[in-house]
Amino acid sequence: MPSTPTPLNQEQANLEILRMQLAQRMLRWVPDAGPLDSSLEGVTLIRSDSRSQCMSSVYEPSLAFMVQGSKSVQLGDREIRYGPLSYLVTSVHLPVLGQIIEASPEQPYLGIKLKIDPREVTELLLGMGDQAPESGKVPECPNSACGMCQTQMDGDMLQAVSRLVGLLDTPEHIPVLAPLARREILYRALLGELGPRMRRFAVSDGQASRVSRVIATLQDRYAEPLRISDLADEANMSESSLFHSFKQITRMTPLQFQKKLRLHEARRLMVSEGLEAASASYRVGYESPSHFSREYSRLFGAPPRADVSRLRGEQQGVPA
């Protein structure tokens, strides 16, 4: 006689059915590869039909849900790999290297990004009262202060995400129901394993908030020479406290963070706007093109000209 499935196995089977249903719907909404800024505010759908090279980007505060395929994200000295039924919480702006490592035309990579407004989290925490997670109860994690971490979706979260994205089929209901669906997703995340991390979106004078102010300054003034003492004064922190907190959250020092912002922007200028390496290096604050070339090669694995030629070839469908 066939064995009776255990409750755990049955739950996993139900989750897989829900995941496959969401994947099939997404294939209708995103028929071609690439990101799609949907009609749902703050929601981007992503599809890729093949593995990708390692690409640079700056992640904003968001929740990123993996529906199909898998991806690797390099944040400073840390690599995060996440696959189906997992989601990534990013609490501050972070420069990262990302690579899709599992995708094919038959089984495309499918992801959903939900941009987070800290005011939504603050309002929800106030409404939750005693249900709100305590900031001290951080889940077991070797990088508990890091600004990026992943966990698994349960059935409630997966259904909430499906309800939000499913509104694309009934756009007339989006104005009323989308805010409710977003609120449920945030509520589920706050009740989940990473709930204490989610609080960082809302704390106005906590460690993460002060580091966020420094990050905003670095983003606005990445091409300027900046001193740690000035950044610490702006954040109302000592230099040693800023250095320690910044590295905990971003896995980088402030100067390493600024360097990555510069190199990411230079890469974009060369690929998207056609600038030569020397011009791009000066634009982002480098005084020496040779110094820029060395640091670029160290981060991206190839000199600027070779790396940009490969990226342009990929964009045009030419083998790298």
Buried (B, 14 or more C-beta within 10 A) or exposed (E): EEEEEEEEEEEBEEBEEBBEEBBEBBBEBBEEBEEBEBEBBBBBBBBBBEBBBBBBEBBEBBBBBBBBBBBBBBBBEBEBEBBBBBBBBBBBBBBBBBBBBBBEEEEBBBBBBBBBBBEBBBBBBEEBEEEBBEBEEBEEBEBEBBBBBBBBBBEBBBBBBBBBBBBBEEEEEBEEBBEEBBBBBBBBBBBBBBBBBBBBBBBEEBBBBBBBBBBEBBBEEBBEEBEBEEBBEBBEBEBEBBBBBBBBBBBBBBBBBBBBBBBBBBBBBBBEEEBEBBBBBBBBBBEEBEEBBEBBBEBBEBBBEEBBBBBBEBEEEEEE
